[in-house]
Every structure is written in C-alpha cells, then in structure tokens.
C-alpha cells in the first residue's frame, strides 16, 4: 500500500515506481513510467512521482512541470467529484512548488471531510512551518500524534512533534520501528541524529547523519545537522562547508545563516559573521533566540575594532 492508500487502474505501475524510488533508483522509476503501456499517463500520483524522480535527479525544471501537470489533472478529477486523495495530491504538488497558501487550502478541504486525515495533517504542518506559522503547525502535529498509524511516513511526522516537546524516548521508539522496516528512510536517520544531538551523544549522531546523507545527499536539513555536530566538536571550518551546501539548497532558512555566523565568529572572521547574522535576522528578526538583533549586531560589528 502506498502512502496515499491509492487505488487506480495504474496501481500496478504506481507500486513498481514506488518500489524503485524507495531504493533510490530514480532513473529506473522514470523509465518505468515512460515505458508504460498507457499512451498518455493521466494519473496525478504517477505524474507527481515522475516529478519527484526528476527532483531527486537534480532536474527541478522538469520536476516543476510535472507538478503543474499533476495539479491540472487533479482539477479535472475534482470538477467531477471532491475526493480527499486527489485533494491531498494537489496539496502536495502545490507544497512542492512552494505555493503554501494553495496547499493549505487543499488540506483544509480534506480536513473538513475527515478531521483525522493523517496525510493532510502531516503536510499542512509543513506548509505552516514554511509560512512561519509555528503555533498552527504545532497544533497539526499534536493532533497527528493522537492518531494510530502503521505508516512509517506518519510516524516520522510524529517524531518531529515529540522532538519539539522533548519527548525523546517516544521519538527513539518510533524511529527504531521505522529504521528496522524493510526500506531505508534517510529522514529517520536524520531525525535520530537530531535527537542524539539534543542528548549530547555526538558520536552516535555523526553515525546516523552520515547514513542519512549517504541515502540522500541533497537534504539541506541533514547537511545542517552534520554542521551542528561538527560545531559541537569545534570543527568550525568543516561545519562551514556543510552550512554553505545547505544554504545552496535552501537559501531562506534563518538558522542556517545564524549558525554560519557563529562559525565565522569562532574563526575570528568578523565581517563574514556580521553578514551571516544580518541575513539570518532579515529572514527572522528573532533568529537564534536573540531578543534585540540591533544590539547583537552592534556587538559583532565592534569586535572588528579589537
């Protein structure tokens, strides 16, 4: 069963594609779709999956074309009948295109019909976080934590909630279940590394984050977690390298710039530290938990004089 619990005439194709994708064989998955016996693939989940393959292969342009096409197909289906599966797929395509408001509108339609829809709650929380609506996102994750599910993707969203409230034992229990499942989940190793950082187990964290990056080297948060581990080990130059990589993938995350500033500061590179901190505060005036950014920046600026 795929994450969407999706049944269609293309279900055999979807299962085959998902199997290749779970093993990171994205070119094989694309070949499978392109060589399908259907003259014109017109199933939104297949089209979105094709986009995901392009994205993992570094072809964002073709990925976005697939997401837009999938949305158009969803709209055709929804004009005939409003079903939650199609709304979730449309929501996720909008999320991938960074159309966060449109994505939330889709998830809200789903939740109006099914308030315990785990998929809508999961990805609505992501869209809300991207919009810096952290309280609303937290509420979605709290509701999700109360829903029983054997789905590993849902378990990983629950882990994010438990981590946010410091319930690390519950997180580690769920992460163990996911990691011991037949398929590799890079996010599971990333999240467990995050837990180990919070618990001060930096050697264990390094093992897990290296495994996460081995499975998916383009996840910006995995790169950021590795940088955090290196900072705790006082390897600031190496940490900088990973933060620069993370920023090259996601350039609008304030914590990446704030920690980059901290690395520069520890290396006595005050001009670069000032620029990185200033960028972090432009993205989030309270980045790093700083109450008064102007006083903080003035202090960094004055360090150059000594």
One Martini backbone bead per residue (centre of mass of N, CA, C, O) as a GRO file, in nm:
protein
  306
    1UNK     BB    1   0.094   0.037   0.025
    2UNK     BB    2   0.063   0.350  -0.022
    3UNK     BB    3   0.046   0.652   0.134
    4UNK     BB    4  -0.251   0.713  -0.013
    5UNK     BB    5  -0.427   0.471  -0.050
    6UNK     BB    6  -0.414   0.393  -0.372
    7UNK     BB    7  -0.661   0.348  -0.628
    8UNK     BB    8  -0.609   0.223  -0.966
    9UNK     BB    9  -0.530   0.138  -1.282
   10UNK     BB   10  -0.213   0.222  -1.191
   11UNK     BB   11  -0.120   0.053  -0.940
   12UNK     BB   12   0.112  -0.120  -1.056
   13UNK     BB   13   0.288   0.117  -1.142
   14UNK     BB   14   0.311   0.258  -0.869
   15UNK     BB   15   0.447   0.025  -0.715
   16UNK     BB   16   0.697   0.013  -0.898
   17UNK     BB   17   0.791   0.302  -0.862
   18UNK     BB   18   0.810   0.302  -0.549
   19UNK     BB   19   1.021   0.081  -0.536
   20UNK     BB   20   1.246   0.236  -0.682
   21UNK     BB   21   1.245   0.490  -0.498
   22UNK     BB   22   1.314   0.341  -0.227
   23UNK     BB   23   1.605   0.259  -0.384
   24UNK     BB   24   1.704   0.514  -0.560
   25UNK     BB   25   1.581   0.441  -0.866
   26UNK     BB   26   1.503   0.698  -1.066
   27UNK     BB   27   1.558   0.609  -1.356
   28UNK     BB   28   1.386   0.353  -1.343
   29UNK     BB   29   1.121   0.494  -1.277
   30UNK     BB   30   1.110   0.662  -1.535
   31UNK     BB   31   1.114   0.426  -1.732
   32UNK     BB   32   0.856   0.297  -1.630
   33UNK     BB   33   0.671   0.532  -1.712
   34UNK     BB   34   0.764   0.571  -2.016
   35UNK     BB   35   0.703   0.241  -2.070
   36UNK     BB   36   0.422   0.246  -2.057
   37UNK     BB   37   0.131   0.127  -2.210
   38UNK     BB   38   0.036   0.398  -2.183
   39UNK     BB   39   0.005   0.666  -2.383
   40UNK     BB   40  -0.131   0.851  -2.138
   41UNK     BB   41  -0.049   0.977  -1.852
   42UNK     BB   42  -0.342   1.055  -1.613
   43UNK     BB   43  -0.207   1.034  -1.325
   44UNK     BB   44  -0.125   1.224  -1.056
   45UNK     BB   45   0.071   1.033  -0.899
   46UNK     BB   46   0.255   0.961  -1.135
   47UNK     BB   47   0.334   1.252  -1.208
   48UNK     BB   48   0.451   1.326  -0.931
   49UNK     BB   49   0.663   1.098  -0.927
   50UNK     BB   50   0.815   1.204  -1.168
   51UNK     BB   51   0.896   1.466  -1.033
   52UNK     BB   52   1.058   1.335  -0.800
   53UNK     BB   53   1.273   1.214  -0.980
   54UNK     BB   54   1.379   1.474  -1.100
   55UNK     BB   55   1.454   1.605  -0.831
   56UNK     BB   56   1.662   1.379  -0.739
   57UNK     BB   57   1.826   1.443  -1.026
   58UNK     BB   58   1.828   1.779  -1.049
   59UNK     BB   59   1.540   1.844  -1.219
   60UNK     BB   60   1.341   2.102  -1.152
   61UNK     BB   61   1.199   2.183  -1.412
   62UNK     BB   62   1.056   1.906  -1.469
   63UNK     BB   63   0.928   1.879  -1.196
   64UNK     BB   64   0.741   2.130  -1.214
   65UNK     BB   65   0.586   2.036  -1.461
   66UNK     BB   66   0.461   1.790  -1.323
   67UNK     BB   67   0.312   1.934  -1.094
   68UNK     BB   68   0.132   2.109  -1.279
   69UNK     BB   69   0.000   1.873  -1.426
   70UNK     BB   70  -0.120   1.734  -1.177
   71UNK     BB   71  -0.305   1.967  -1.098
   72UNK     BB   72  -0.475   1.965  -1.358
   73UNK     BB   73  -0.579   1.676  -1.318
   74UNK     BB   74  -0.709   1.722  -1.045
   75UNK     BB   75  -0.915   1.935  -1.144
   76UNK     BB   76  -1.068   1.744  -1.327
   77UNK     BB   77  -1.155   1.545  -1.104
   78UNK     BB   78  -1.284   1.764  -0.905
   79UNK     BB   79  -1.517   1.851  -1.104
   80UNK     BB   80  -1.669   1.573  -1.040
   81UNK     BB   81  -1.508   1.499  -0.758
   82UNK     BB   82  -1.460   1.516  -0.404
   83UNK     BB   83  -1.152   1.389  -0.309
   84UNK     BB   84  -0.900   1.341  -0.077
   85UNK     BB   85  -0.671   1.230  -0.248
   86UNK     BB   86  -0.661   1.450  -0.467
   87UNK     BB   87  -0.624   1.686  -0.269
   88UNK     BB   88  -0.352   1.588  -0.156
   89UNK     BB   89  -0.196   1.591  -0.420
   90UNK     BB   90  -0.240   1.888  -0.481
   91UNK     BB   91  -0.112   1.990  -0.221
   92UNK     BB   92   0.174   1.865  -0.268
   93UNK     BB   93   0.238   2.012  -0.531
   94UNK     BB   94   0.220   2.293  -0.409
   95UNK     BB   95   0.438   2.250  -0.197
   96UNK     BB   96   0.669   2.192  -0.407
   97UNK     BB   97   0.607   2.492  -0.538
   98UNK     BB   98   0.554   2.694  -0.288
   99UNK     BB   99   0.224   2.691  -0.255
  100UNK     BB  100   0.109   2.722   0.052
  101UNK     BB  101  -0.180   2.828   0.047
  102UNK     BB  102  -0.294   2.622  -0.157
  103UNK     BB  103  -0.224   2.374   0.008
  104UNK     BB  104  -0.396   2.441   0.260
  105UNK     BB  105  -0.667   2.445   0.115
  106UNK     BB  106  -0.666   2.145   0.051
  107UNK     BB  107  -0.635   2.033   0.342
  108UNK     BB  108  -0.893   2.166   0.452
  109UNK     BB  109  -1.089   2.007   0.276
  110UNK     BB  110  -1.016   1.738   0.395
  111UNK     BB  111  -1.071   1.812   0.705
  112UNK     BB  112  -1.374   1.869   0.667
  113UNK     BB  113  -1.423   1.554   0.617
  114UNK     BB  114  -1.131   1.458   0.767
  115UNK     BB  115  -0.987   1.532   1.075
  116UNK     BB  116  -0.787   1.247   1.063
  117UNK     BB  117  -0.602   1.314   0.827
  118UNK     BB  118  -0.272   1.243   0.814
  119UNK     BB  119  -0.174   1.374   0.552
  120UNK     BB  120  -0.288   1.660   0.592
  121UNK     BB  121  -0.154   1.717   0.866
  122UNK     BB  122   0.137   1.679   0.786
  123UNK     BB  123   0.155   1.890   0.536
  124UNK     BB  124   0.037   2.133   0.676
  125UNK     BB  125   0.270   2.170   0.874
  126UNK     BB  126   0.480   2.239   0.660
  127UNK     BB  127   0.343   2.490   0.539
  128UNK     BB  128   0.333   2.649   0.808
  129UNK     BB  129   0.636   2.659   0.858
  130UNK     BB  130   0.704   2.814   0.593
  131UNK     BB  131   0.507   3.058   0.716
  132UNK     BB  132   0.566   3.082   1.031
  133UNK     BB  133   0.323   2.888   1.166
  134UNK     BB  134   0.396   2.727   1.444
  135UNK     BB  135   0.138   2.687   1.612
  136UNK     BB  136  -0.032   2.550   1.389
  137UNK     BB  137   0.167   2.321   1.335
  138UNK     BB  138   0.166   2.205   1.622
  139UNK     BB  139  -0.134   2.129   1.619
  140UNK     BB  140  -0.117   1.921   1.394
  141UNK     BB  141   0.095   1.734   1.536
  142UNK     BB  142  -0.073   1.676   1.785
  143UNK     BB  143  -0.305   1.533   1.636
  144UNK     BB  144  -0.126   1.319   1.500
  145UNK     BB  145  -0.022   1.179   1.770
  146UNK     BB  146  -0.334   1.057   1.818
  147UNK     BB  147  -0.285   0.874   1.568
  148UNK     BB  148  -0.316   0.572   1.444
  149UNK     BB  149  -0.016   0.426   1.277
  150UNK     BB  150   0.181   0.225   1.035
  151UNK     BB  151   0.298   0.464   0.898
  152UNK     BB  152   0.613   0.584   0.854
  153UNK     BB  153   0.559   0.879   0.775
  154UNK     BB  154   0.384   0.945   1.020
  155UNK     BB  155   0.595   0.876   1.235
  156UNK     BB  156   0.790   1.108   1.151
  157UNK     BB  157   0.599   1.336   1.227
  158UNK     BB  158   0.575   1.258   1.524
  159UNK     BB  159   0.871   1.299   1.594
  160UNK     BB  160   0.871   1.606   1.557
  161UNK     BB  161   0.684   1.655   1.792
  162UNK     BB  162   0.840   1.512   2.021
  163UNK     BB  163   1.093   1.684   1.989
  164UNK     BB  164   0.953   1.967   2.050
  165UNK     BB  165   0.878   1.837   2.364
  166UNK     BB  166   1.110   1.626   2.465
  167UNK     BB  167   1.016   1.318   2.364
  168UNK     BB  168   1.268   1.103   2.306
  169UNK     BB  169   1.170   0.815   2.366
  170UNK     BB  170   0.939   0.818   2.161
  171UNK     BB  171   1.111   0.878   1.918
  172UNK     BB  172   1.304   0.630   1.932
  173UNK     BB  173   1.085   0.417   1.901
  174UNK     BB  174   0.983   0.503   1.619
  175UNK     BB  175   1.260   0.500   1.474
  176UNK     BB  176   1.315   0.202   1.511
  177UNK     BB  177   1.076   0.101   1.343
  178UNK     BB  178   1.162   0.235   1.076
  179UNK     BB  179   1.460   0.126   1.052
  180UNK     BB  180   1.350  -0.189   1.070
  181UNK     BB  181   1.246  -0.167   0.808
  182UNK     BB  182   1.290  -0.259   0.475
  183UNK     BB  183   1.332   0.046   0.432
  184UNK     BB  184   1.492   0.335   0.357
  185UNK     BB  185   1.514   0.631   0.583
  186UNK     BB  186   1.676   0.922   0.592
  187UNK     BB  187   1.497   1.081   0.799
  188UNK     BB  188   1.537   0.893   1.040
  189UNK     BB  189   1.840   0.945   1.078
  190UNK     BB  190   1.819   1.250   1.105
  191UNK     BB  191   1.628   1.254   1.358
  192UNK     BB  192   1.816   1.084   1.540
  193UNK     BB  193   2.049   1.280   1.532
  194UNK     BB  194   1.893   1.510   1.665
  195UNK     BB  195   1.850   1.365   1.931
  196UNK     BB  196   2.151   1.314   1.999
  197UNK     BB  197   2.223   1.610   2.020
  198UNK     BB  198   2.030   1.674   2.258
  199UNK     BB  199   2.184   1.432   2.434
  200UNK     BB  200   2.507   1.448   2.360
  201UNK     BB  201   2.544   1.218   2.115
  202UNK     BB  202   2.771   1.276   1.874
  203UNK     BB  203   2.868   1.002   1.762
  204UNK     BB  204   2.587   0.889   1.699
  205UNK     BB  205   2.499   1.125   1.520
  206UNK     BB  206   2.717   1.088   1.299
  207UNK     BB  207   2.630   0.811   1.200
  208UNK     BB  208   2.339   0.893   1.112
  209UNK     BB  209   2.403   1.137   0.923
  210UNK     BB  210   2.574   0.976   0.724
  211UNK     BB  211   2.345   0.786   0.640
  212UNK     BB  212   2.152   1.002   0.536
  213UNK     BB  213   2.355   1.119   0.317
  214UNK     BB  214   2.387   0.854   0.163
  215UNK     BB  215   2.077   0.847   0.078
  216UNK     BB  216   2.067   1.190   0.099
  217UNK     BB  217   2.263   1.467  -0.018
  218UNK     BB  218   2.006   1.704  -0.057
  219UNK     BB  219   1.949   1.756   0.243
  220UNK     BB  220   1.966   2.039   0.422
  221UNK     BB  221   1.919   1.938   0.717
  222UNK     BB  222   2.141   1.726   0.723
  223UNK     BB  223   2.369   1.927   0.679
  224UNK     BB  224   2.305   2.091   0.933
  225UNK     BB  225   2.343   1.868   1.143
  226UNK     BB  226   2.637   1.818   1.077
  227UNK     BB  227   2.729   2.100   1.151
  228UNK     BB  228   2.644   2.088   1.448
  229UNK     BB  229   2.831   1.858   1.528
  230UNK     BB  230   3.096   2.002   1.445
  231UNK     BB  231   3.062   2.238   1.641
  232UNK     BB  232   3.074   2.060   1.901
  233UNK     BB  233   3.379   1.973   1.793
  234UNK     BB  234   3.525   2.242   1.677
  235UNK     BB  235   3.465   2.221   1.344
  236UNK     BB  236   3.421   2.503   1.173
  237UNK     BB  237   3.515   2.464   0.880
  238UNK     BB  238   3.347   2.212   0.822
  239UNK     BB  239   3.073   2.334   0.895
  240UNK     BB  240   3.071   2.554   0.677
  241UNK     BB  241   3.055   2.365   0.434
  242UNK     BB  242   2.767   2.254   0.508
  243UNK     BB  243   2.618   2.526   0.520
  244UNK     BB  244   2.665   2.607   0.227
  245UNK     BB  245   2.513   2.366   0.109
  246UNK     BB  246   2.240   2.419   0.244
  247UNK     BB  247   2.201   2.708   0.118
  248UNK     BB  248   2.209   2.610  -0.183
  249UNK     BB  249   1.921   2.471  -0.138
  250UNK     BB  250   1.832   2.664   0.122
  251UNK     BB  251   1.799   3.030   0.134
  252UNK     BB  252   1.543   3.061   0.380
  253UNK     BB  253   1.713   2.976   0.650
  254UNK     BB  254   1.807   3.122   0.936
  255UNK     BB  255   1.979   2.903   1.093
  256UNK     BB  256   2.201   2.873   0.885
  257UNK     BB  257   2.312   3.166   0.914
  258UNK     BB  258   2.358   3.175   1.216
  259UNK     BB  259   2.565   2.939   1.227
  260UNK     BB  260   2.756   3.064   1.027
  261UNK     BB  261   2.823   3.305   1.204
  262UNK     BB  262   2.942   3.134   1.439
  263UNK     BB  263   3.176   3.022   1.280
  264UNK     BB  264   3.309   3.289   1.205
  265UNK     BB  265   3.346   3.386   1.494
  266UNK     BB  266   3.535   3.146   1.586
  267UNK     BB  267   3.737   3.244   1.332
  268UNK     BB  268   3.753   3.565   1.329
  269UNK     BB  269   3.519   3.643   1.099
  270UNK     BB  270   3.351   3.928   1.125
  271UNK     BB  271   3.231   4.008   0.856
  272UNK     BB  272   3.092   3.734   0.796
  273UNK     BB  273   2.931   3.724   1.055
  274UNK     BB  274   2.762   3.977   1.013
  275UNK     BB  275   2.627   3.890   0.743
  276UNK     BB  276   2.492   3.630   0.848
  277UNK     BB  277   2.326   3.750   1.076
  278UNK     BB  278   2.174   3.960   0.908
  279UNK     BB  279   2.031   3.751   0.733
  280UNK     BB  280   1.884   3.603   0.958
  281UNK     BB  281   1.719   3.864   1.053
  282UNK     BB  282   1.569   3.906   0.786
  283UNK     BB  283   1.415   3.629   0.813
  284UNK     BB  284   1.450   3.654   1.150
  285UNK     BB  285   1.442   3.869   1.415
  286UNK     BB  286   1.475   3.590   1.628
  287UNK     BB  287   1.724   3.461   1.568
  288UNK     BB  288   1.862   3.250   1.808
  289UNK     BB  289   1.695   3.403   2.044
  290UNK     BB  290   1.714   3.704   1.987
  291UNK     BB  291   1.587   3.998   2.115
  292UNK     BB  292   1.826   4.212   2.003
  293UNK     BB  293   1.966   4.259   1.703
  294UNK     BB  294   2.115   4.536   1.718
  295UNK     BB  295   2.296   4.479   1.959
  296UNK     BB  296   2.427   4.229   1.843
  297UNK     BB  297   2.546   4.360   1.581
  298UNK     BB  298   2.713   4.574   1.724
  299UNK     BB  299   2.898   4.377   1.865
  300UNK     BB  300   3.015   4.243   1.612
  301UNK     BB  301   3.122   4.508   1.487
  302UNK     BB  302   3.317   4.582   1.733
  303UNK     BB  303   3.520   4.343   1.712
  304UNK     BB  304   3.696   4.467   1.474
  305UNK     BB  305   3.851   4.680   1.678
  306UNK     BB  306   4.021   4.434   1.849
   0.00000   0.00000   0.00000
